[in-house]
Amino acid sequence: MTTSAASTFAVYGRIIDTTPLYQVVCDHCPRWLGPVTDDLDQHVRDARHHAAQHPAPPTHAWWLSGSPPPRRPSRGEEVGQVPIYRVICDECPRYTGGGCTDREQLARYIALHVAVHETNHRVLTEGSVGSVRAHQAAVEADPGRWY
């Protein structure tokens, strides 16, 4: 009689940092709110795209020396923080898991790393060529890296 123990691996997600959320706001369009993003490059493109919709101010509207410079009507603001998650595995001390800002993506990354452990267990118990190939495929699919 053979018994099989349930496979449990110490793989989990942890918040390792935060990244700012940006939004474009405009004084000319008080009811308009720009898209919220954590990508600074996309945010800059959004701000420039919206600012291009407004004509340039007349030349006599420039600020006077000694006074504070006028605020741009279309500008970006930091509106919050979003956590950055990373996969942590207690059984793999040299493993650096994939990082992301989305919990669903984190769950997929965890599942990919658990698949590495499951296929490794198959290699150790079966030792077949198919199980070795499955383990290699699981390692390649895992976005984390071993150092």
Secondary structure, 3 states (H helix, E strand, C coil): CCCCCCCCCCEEEEEEEEEEEEEEEECCCCCCEEEEECCHHHHHHHHHHHHCCCCCCCHHHCCCCCCCCCCCCEEEEEEEEEEEEEEEECCCCCEECCEECCHHHHHHHHHHHHHHHHHHHHHHHCCCHHHHHHHHHHHHHCCCEEC
